[in-house]
Amino acid sequence: MAGYRADDEYDYLFKLVLVGDSGVGKSNLLSRFTRNEFSLESKSTIGVEFATRSLTVDGKVIKAQIWDTAGQERYRAITSAYYRGAVGALLIYDVTRHVTFENVERWLRELRDHTDPNIVVMLVGNKSDLRHLVAVSTEDGKAFAEKESLYFMETSALESTNVESAFAEVLTEIYRIVSKKAVETSDVPSVTPGKGEKINVRDDVSAMKKIGCCSS
């Protein structure tokens, strides 16, 4: 990123949520993207956790505030506060455990019940490094994403494959929607939000939703 900017300097703040069954790798995807760390010790997240990371898109600094489920998903009871204000989501399953893919539909329904209809959602098949144990094919993941108008990517938090791309693509799409909306509704050029202002995506993005790039 050209030029140093302090962590609290940003043009947009977007809240993303991670959703999916326990043990699919949500916390490791979060730590890999925000701190470039991975832990082999599988422990459930306890307490509300979120981390932040800033990216530059079209010269604008986008700060992502990414929320992790805090283990609530084990009891099928994620609070509505978790979803509030989210403009993007990663809906994650484990490619080696078919049941986690089967449950994606329920998570998607919950997500849509609690968030703005125009939220940008990416379906993520995690643990793609365990190719010999794969129980959910790339084609099945793609087909579900296509049917539900989601983006799709396979990732490996362990090998750091596509983690950056998955988050970056979601954030870039949110930014495109917001900046396009600002242009369309702007009679004056000062529509750009001030620092720290949260943006809620309100315009219709159904035409924009499409399959994102897949695992290589």
N, C-alpha and C positions, 0 to 999 in steps of 0.2 A: 504494500500500500504506500503510495507516494506521500511523503510528509508524515510527521508524527502528529497524532491527535490524542488528547487525553481520553481516557475511557468514558468520561461523562459527556463527551462531545459527539453528538449524533444528530442526524436530520430526521430520522424516523425510528420509532420504537414499535416492534411487532411482537406480540405474544404468540408463541407456538406451544402446542401441547403434544405430549407423547401418549399414545393410547395403544392398548393391546394386553394380552394375557401376561400373567406373572412369569418371569423367566425368559422372555423373548429377547432380552438384551436392551431394553429401553435406557437403563442407567448407563450402560457402556457406550451406547450410541451418543448419549448426551456428553459423557466425559471425553469421548474420543473427539467430538466436534469442538467442544469448548476448551478442553485442556490438553488434548492429544494424549489422553491416558486410557489404559484398559486394565481391568482387574479380572484375573481368572477365577478369583474366589467369588462364587455366586452367593450374594447376600441380598435379601430383599431390602428395598429402600424403606426407611422409616422416617416419618416426619415429612412435611412439605419441602420439596427440593426444587430449586430452579437454578439455572446458570445462564450467563449471558455471553454473547460473542458478537462482535461487530464485523460486518463485511461492507465493502464498497461496491455499489452498483450505479453505473452511469454517473460516477463522480459524487454520489450521495452516500453518506455513511448510514447504513441500516444496522440498528442494534436489535438483535434477537434476544428475547427473554423466553427461555425454553423451560417449560414445566414438566417435571417427572411425577408420576402418579402416587408417589409416597406409599406404595404397597397397598393402597386402597382397593386396587383392582382384584386383589385376592378374595375380597368379600363382595365383589360385584357392586360396589357402592362408592363410586367416585362422586364427590360433592359437586354441586352446580357451580360453586365458586372456582373450582379447578378450571372449568371451561369458560368462565366469564371473560369476555373481551378477547378471546382467542381469534386470530385471523388466519391461522394456519395450523395444520396438524400432520403428524406422522403417525399413521396407523400401522402398527408393526406386528408381524408374526414371525415364527421361527420356521425356516424352511425344512428343518429336520423333524418337526412335530406337527403332524397334519391337524390335530385338534385345535392348535392355535390359529390355523388358517380358517377352520370351520367357524371359529368364534369371531372372526373379523366382521362378519355381517352384523352381529349383535353390537359390537363396538361402534360400527359405523352408524347404526341406528341411534345409539345413545349420543354419539357426537352430533348428529344432525338434530336431535331433539334439544340439545343444549347450546347450540352455536348459531351464528348467522348463516343463512342458507348459502351465502357466497364464500364461505370459508374455503381456503385452498387446502386440499387433502392429498397427501401422497401415501400410497400403499407401499410398505417396505417389507421385503422378505429378507430377514436378517440371518446371519450365520452361514452365508454362502460359501465360506471357507470349508465347511463340512460336506463337501460335494458327495462323498461316498455314502453319506447318511440321508441325502435329500429325500424328503417325503412329499414335498409340494413342488411340482415342476414350474419352471419359469412361465410356461405357456398358461398354466392354470392361474397363476398370479396375474399375468397380463390380461387374461380374459375377464377376470373379476373386476380389475381396474377399469377396463374398457366399458363393461356393462354399467358400472357405477359412476363413470366420468371422473375417475381419479387418475392422478399421476402414478407411475409405478417405477420402482427400482429395487434391485437386489443389492444388499450391502453385507460387509463383514466388518464389525467393529474391531474384531481381533486383528485382521490384516489391514484395517483402515481402507477398505475398498468401497468406493462410492459414498462414503459417509459425508464427506464435504459436499459432494455433488447433490445428494438428496436434500440436505438443509439449504444449500445455496439455490437450488431450483425453486423450492417452495418460497423462499424469501424474495427471489427475483420476480416470481409471478405476482406475489402480493404487492410488491413495489410497482409493477407495471399497471396493475388494476387501479391502485391508489393514484398514481401520477396521471393516468389516463382520465380518471374521474375528475381530478383537479383541473385538468385542461378543459374538459367538457363543460364544467360548471363555472368556469372562471371568466368573469368580465374584467377582473383586475388581476395583475400578475402575482399578487401577494397571498395566494391561497396555500402556498407551501406551509406545512405545519411548523410551529415553533419547536424548539428542542424539548424533548420529554413529552410531547403531546402524542397520545395514543391514537392510532388511526383505526377506525372500523370500516371494513370494506362493505359498501352498501350497494354498489351498482351490480347489474346483472352480468355475471361472467360465464353464463352457461356456454356461450359460443367459444369462450377461450379455453375451457377445460379440454384436455386431451391427454393422450398417453405421453408421459415424459420419456426420457431416454432410459434404456434398460441396462442391465449389467453387461459388461463386456465379456 
